[in-house]
Amino acid sequence: MFLASMVLIGWVAINEPGRMEAFSEQHLARSVEKGAELFANNCAECHGPQGLGSGRAPALNNPHLFGIDFFAGIDADIASLEAAQQNITHIQAVLSGEAEAGDDEDTDDLEALLVTYTEEYGEDPLVAIDEMIAAKETERQSLQSQLQAAIDRGYDPEDPSRLSQLDWGGTLDAFVLTTLVSGRPVSKSYWPEPMPAWSQTAGGPLRQDQLQDLTNYVMNWGAERTWTIEDLLAVQQFAKVPAEGGASDVESVAPEVSGIQAAEVPDQRQTIDDTVAAVVEELDGLTGDPNNGQTLYTGSLACSSCHNNASIAPPTDGTYTRVTETRLQDPALADYTERHYLVESILVPNAYISPGYPANAMPQDFGTRLDAQSLADIIAYLESQDGPDPLAN
């Protein structure tokens, strides 16, 4: 019995680490499941059902939040090539007598190192490296063009980490958790609504264990994941960078479509009308493709993320009917045509706020993100939404 007991104790001791690891994994899995339910009930309306963001809040299922640098490999290669280039230049200068060797440098060693570089890069290594750097820079430009749709929506490839963007010195899970606990009251200056405090200790509805479950759910989006460009392009809303005073550093931009531009979105009603009228006149000479307009609307521009949920923005269904039968009946829009109203709503969305919906919910920069043909395609798609207006009931 003594020997049997010792064997049993030894077996337990040997297997205890594995058992505890399995227990921890099961506990985390249950926590993530609970977090998913909490997210669906409390967070999805603003951050999107898949965490890809909306006009009310940024994406959390987002490589930028997890600090993914798509240029890291290329930039490391360029830095390595430039270092080799500098080293070769120095060696050649020392061997030719144009520069002195360092205290720890031996001529024979430098000659041997130069031979190594020659074997790796060819008889004229500096020229070869120049060509390789140029190829890498071309590769970088090509990658940046692939990321352009995300860049147009606010992604900065030169600052690919949300934590570094905010000078956050802690961990990502601590960032997520503390944001949930205390909220972001100043975010009301650059989002339609401020981020509330969710912790019961701060007056919110959730216990600490629930906040941890939510944090684990968000962190699970990035767990052991190989992020792709497609993941980045799927993001519908990137975070905004708060500036001094709490406002976003993303300034309002003027409507600009195929060369038509105003210096800024003005307060004067007449200037807005003149700008939009000029755009409408240009669009009248184009034929819009409603199929491409739908692709833009539901895809890269992410319009559907807000307009498919009538609590965030008016629904897509019945858009044209609503414009004709409701919006243009407003005395403030007495001289509008349907197309003028749609163009203004896209380019200067705060010029007229639909009753029951907040200002600033819609991006203010479509004027710089859309060319005339793309805008014509979106207008054609919206004009096809001429069924019954769900809001008329």
C-alpha positions in Angstrom: 0.0 0.0 0.0 2.9 2.3 0.8 4.5 1.7 -2.6 1.1 2.1 -4.3 0.5 5.4 -2.5 3.9 6.7 -3.6 3.3 5.7 -7.2 -0.1 7.5 -7.1 1.5 10.6 -5.5 4.2 10.5 -8.1 1.7 10.1 -11.0 -0.3 13.1 -9.7 2.9 15.2 -9.3 4.0 14.4 -12.8 0.6 15.2 -14.4 -0.4 18.2 -12.2 1.1 20.8 -14.6 -0.7 19.4 -17.6 -3.9 19.1 -15.6 -3.7 22.7 -14.4 -2.9 23.9 -17.9 -6.0 22.1 -19.2 -8.1 23.5 -16.4 -6.9 27.1 -17.2 -7.7 26.6 -20.8 -11.2 25.4 -20.0 -11.7 28.3 -17.6 -10.5 30.9 -20.2 -12.7 29.3 -22.9 -15.8 29.6 -20.6 -14.8 33.2 -19.8 -14.5 34.0 -23.6 -18.0 32.5 -24.1 -19.4 34.6 -21.4 -17.6 37.7 -22.8 -19.1 37.0 -26.2 -22.6 37.1 -24.8 -21.9 40.3 -22.9 -20.4 41.9 -26.0 -23.5 41.0 -28.1 -25.8 42.5 -25.5 -23.9 45.6 -24.5 -21.2 46.5 -27.1 -22.2 45.2 -30.5 -24.5 48.1 -31.3 -21.6 50.6 -31.3 -18.6 48.4 -32.0 -20.4 46.2 -34.6 -21.6 42.6 -34.2 -18.2 41.2 -35.3 -16.3 44.0 -33.5 -15.4 45.7 -36.8 -16.6 49.1 -35.8 -19.3 51.5 -36.9 -19.9 55.2 -37.1 -20.4 55.2 -33.3 -17.3 53.4 -32.1 -14.0 51.9 -33.5 -13.2 48.3 -34.3 -11.8 46.0 -31.6 -11.4 43.0 -33.9 -8.7 45.0 -35.5 -5.0 44.4 -36.3 -4.3 48.0 -35.3 -5.5 47.4 -31.8 -3.2 44.4 -31.6 -0.2 46.3 -32.9 0.3 44.5 -36.2 2.9 46.2 -38.4 2.4 45.0 -42.0 5.6 46.8 -43.0 7.8 45.3 -40.3 9.4 42.6 -42.5 10.1 44.9 -45.4 11.4 47.7 -43.1 13.7 45.2 -41.3 15.1 44.0 -44.7 15.8 47.6 -45.8 17.4 48.5 -42.5 19.7 45.4 -42.8 20.6 46.3 -46.3 21.4 49.9 -45.4 23.6 48.7 -42.5 25.5 46.3 -44.8 25.9 49.2 -47.3 27.3 51.5 -44.6 29.6 48.7 -43.4 31.0 48.1 -46.9 31.5 51.8 -47.5 33.5 52.0 -44.2 35.6 48.9 -45.0 36.5 50.2 -48.5 37.4 53.6 -47.1 39.7 52.0 -44.5 41.4 49.7 -47.0 41.9 52.5 -49.5 43.4 54.7 -46.8 40.6 57.3 -46.9 39.6 56.5 -43.3 41.3 55.1 -40.2 40.5 51.7 -38.8 38.9 51.6 -35.4 40.8 50.5 -32.3 39.2 47.0 -32.5 39.4 46.7 -36.3 42.1 44.6 -38.0 43.0 45.1 -41.7 43.1 41.4 -42.4 39.7 40.9 -40.8 38.2 43.8 -42.8 39.6 42.3 -46.1 38.0 38.9 -45.2 34.7 40.6 -44.3 34.7 42.5 -47.7 35.3 39.1 -49.4 32.2 37.8 -47.6 30.1 40.7 -48.7 31.4 40.2 -52.3 30.4 36.6 -52.2 27.0 37.5 -51.0 26.2 40.5 -53.1 28.5 40.2 -56.2 31.6 42.0 -57.4 30.1 45.4 -56.9 28.2 45.0 -53.6 27.2 48.6 -53.2 25.4 48.7 -56.6 23.8 45.4 -55.9 22.5 46.6 -52.5 21.2 49.8 -54.0 19.2 47.7 -56.4 17.9 45.5 -53.6 16.9 48.5 -51.5 15.0 50.0 -54.5 13.2 46.7 -55.0 12.2 46.6 -51.3 11.0 50.2 -51.5 8.9 49.3 -54.6 7.5 46.3 -52.6 6.7 48.7 -49.8 4.8 51.0 -52.1 2.9 48.1 -53.5 1.9 47.0 -50.1 0.8 50.5 -49.2 -1.4 50.6 -52.2 -3.1 47.4 -51.0 -3.7 49.1 -47.7 -5.1 52.2 -49.2 -8.8 51.5 -48.5 -7.9 51.1 -44.8 -5.8 54.3 -44.9 -8.7 56.2 -46.4 -10.8 55.1 -43.4 -8.2 56.4 -40.9 -5.5 53.7 -40.6 -2.0 55.0 -40.3 0.5 52.4 -41.5 3.4 54.4 -40.0 1.9 54.1 -36.5 0.4 50.6 -36.6 -0.2 50.2 -32.8 -3.1 51.7 -30.9 -1.1 51.5 -27.7 1.9 53.4 -29.1 -0.5 55.9 -30.7 -1.8 56.7 -27.2 1.6 56.4 -25.5 0.2 53.6 -23.4 2.9 51.9 -21.4 0.9 49.0 -20.1 -0.3 45.8 -21.6 -3.1 45.5 -24.1 -5.4 43.5 -21.8 -4.9 46.2 -19.1 -5.8 48.9 -21.7 -9.0 47.1 -22.6 -10.0 46.4 -19.0 -9.3 49.9 -17.7 -11.2 51.4 -20.6 -14.2 49.2 -19.8 -13.9 50.1 -16.1 -13.8 53.9 -16.4 -15.1 54.6 -19.9 -14.0 57.6 -22.0 -16.2 60.6 -21.1 -14.2 63.0 -23.3 -14.9 60.9 -26.4 -18.1 62.7 -26.8 -16.1 65.4 -28.6 -15.2 63.1 -31.4 -17.8 60.3 -31.4 -21.6 60.7 -31.4 -21.8 59.4 -27.8 -19.1 59.0 -25.1 -17.8 55.6 -24.1 -19.7 54.8 -20.8 -18.1 53.4 -17.7 -19.2 49.8 -17.4 -17.9 49.0 -14.0 -20.3 48.9 -11.0 -17.7 50.8 -9.0 -18.0 53.6 -11.5 -21.8 53.5 -11.7 -22.0 51.0 -14.6 -23.9 47.7 -14.8 -21.2 45.1 -14.9 -19.3 43.3 -12.1 -15.5 43.0 -12.2 -15.7 39.3 -13.3 -17.9 40.3 -16.2 -15.5 43.0 -17.3 -12.7 40.4 -17.2 -14.9 38.1 -19.4 -15.4 41.0 -21.9 -11.6 41.7 -21.9 -10.9 38.0 -22.5 -13.3 38.0 -25.4 -11.7 41.0 -27.0 -8.2 39.6 -26.5 -9.3 36.3 -28.0 -9.7 38.0 -31.4 -5.9 38.4 -31.5 -4.9 35.2 -29.8 -2.4 33.2 -31.8 -3.8 34.8 -35.0 -1.9 35.5 -38.2 -3.4 38.8 -39.2 -3.8 39.4 -42.9 -4.4 42.4 -45.2 -7.9 41.1 -45.7 -8.4 41.4 -41.9 -7.3 45.0 -42.0 -9.5 45.9 -45.0 -12.5 44.3 -43.2 -12.3 46.9 -40.4 -15.1 49.4 -40.9 -14.0 52.1 -38.4 -10.6 52.8 -37.0 -9.9 54.6 -33.7 -9.6 58.4 -33.7 -6.7 60.0 -32.0 -7.8 62.5 -29.3 -5.9 65.8 -29.3 -5.5 68.5 -26.7 -8.9 69.3 -25.2 -10.3 65.9 -26.0 -11.2 66.6 -29.7 -10.1 64.3 -32.5 -7.0 65.4 -34.5 -9.0 64.3 -37.6 -10.1 67.7 -38.9 -13.3 68.2 -40.9 -12.5 68.2 -44.6 -14.2 69.9 -47.4 -16.3 68.3 -50.1 -13.9 67.5 -52.9 -15.1 65.5 -55.9 -13.1 65.4 -59.1 -11.5 68.8 -58.5 -14.5 70.5 -56.9 -13.4 71.8 -53.5 -14.2 74.3 -50.8 -11.6 75.5 -48.3 -13.5 74.0 -45.4 -17.0 72.9 -44.5 -18.5 76.3 -43.9 -21.4 77.5 -41.7 -22.9 79.5 -44.5 -25.8 77.6 -46.0 -25.4 79.2 -49.4 -21.8 78.1 -49.8 -22.7 74.5 -49.0 -25.6 74.7 -51.5 -23.3 76.1 -54.2 -20.7 73.4 -53.6 -23.2 70.6 -53.6 -24.9 72.0 -56.7 -21.6 71.9 -58.6 -21.1 68.3 -57.6 -24.7 67.4 -58.7 -24.1 69.1 -62.1 -20.9 67.0 -62.6 -22.8 63.8 -61.6 -25.6 64.5 -64.1 -23.0 63.9 -66.8 -22.2 60.4 -65.5 -24.0 57.1 -65.5 -24.0 55.5 -62.0 -23.6 51.7 -61.6 -25.9 50.7 -58.7 -24.2 47.3 -58.4 -20.8 48.9 -57.8 -22.6 51.4 -55.5 -23.9 48.6 -53.4 -20.4 47.0 -53.3 -19.0 50.3 -52.0 -21.9 50.8 -49.6 -21.7 47.4 -48.0 -17.9 46.9 -48.4 -15.0 49.4 -48.2 -17.1 52.4 -47.1 -19.0 50.4 -44.5 -22.1 52.4 -44.8 -24.3 49.4 -44.1 -22.7 49.0 -40.6 -24.8 51.9 -39.4 -27.6 52.1 -41.9 -28.6 48.5 -41.4 -29.3 49.3 -37.8 -32.0 52.1 -37.6 -30.8 53.0 -34.0 -27.6 54.4 -35.4 -28.6 55.9 -38.7 -31.7 55.8 -41.0 -32.2 52.4 -42.6 -31.1 51.7 -46.1 -34.4 50.2 -47.1 -36.7 52.9 -48.5 -34.0 55.6 -48.6 -35.2 57.2 -51.9 -38.8 56.9 -50.8 -38.0 58.6 -47.5 -36.2 61.4 -49.3 -39.1 62.0 -51.6 -42.0 61.6 -49.2 -40.5 62.8 -45.9 -37.2 64.7 -46.1 -38.1 67.0 -49.0 -41.4 67.9 -47.2 -39.3 69.7 -44.6 -39.5 73.5 -45.3 -35.8 73.7 -44.7 -35.3 71.6 -47.8 -38.0 73.2 -49.9 -35.7 73.9 -52.9 -33.9 70.5 -52.9 -34.1 67.7 -55.4 -33.6 64.1 -54.3 -30.2 64.0 -55.8 -29.1 67.2 -54.2 -30.2 65.9 -50.8 -28.4 62.6 -51.2 -25.2 64.3 -52.4 -25.2 66.7 -49.5 -26.0 63.9 -47.0 -22.9 62.1 -48.1 -20.4 65.0 -48.5 -21.6 67.4 -45.8 -23.6 65.1 -43.5 -23.9 67.6 -40.6 -25.5 70.2 -42.9 -28.9 68.5 -42.2 -29.4 66.1 -39.3 -32.2 63.6 -39.7 -34.7 63.9 -36.9 -34.0 61.3 -34.2 -30.4 60.7 -35.0 -27.2 62.3 -33.6 -24.8 64.6 -35.4 -21.3 63.4 -36.3 -22.5 59.8 -36.6 -21.5 59.7 -40.3 -17.9 60.2 -41.4 -17.1 63.7 -42.5 -14.5 62.9 -45.1 -16.3 61.1 -48.0 -15.7 64.2 -50.1 -12.0 63.4 -50.2 -12.4 59.6 -50.3 -14.8 59.4 -53.3 -14.2 60.3 -56.9 -17.1 61.4 -59.0 -17.8 58.0 -60.5 -17.9 56.3 -57.2 -20.2 58.9 -55.8 -22.5 58.5 -58.9 -22.5 54.7 -58.3 -23.5 55.1 -54.6 -26.3 57.6 -55.6 -27.6 55.2 -58.2 -27.7 52.4 -55.5 -29.6 54.7 -53.1 -32.0 55.7 -55.8 -32.8 52.1 -56.3 -34.0 51.9 -52.7 -37.5 53.1 -53.6 -39.5 50.5 -51.7 -41.7 51.3 -48.6 -40.0 53.4 -46.0 -39.8 51.5 -42.7 -39.7 54.7 -40.7 -43.1 55.8 -42.2 -45.0 53.4 -40.0 
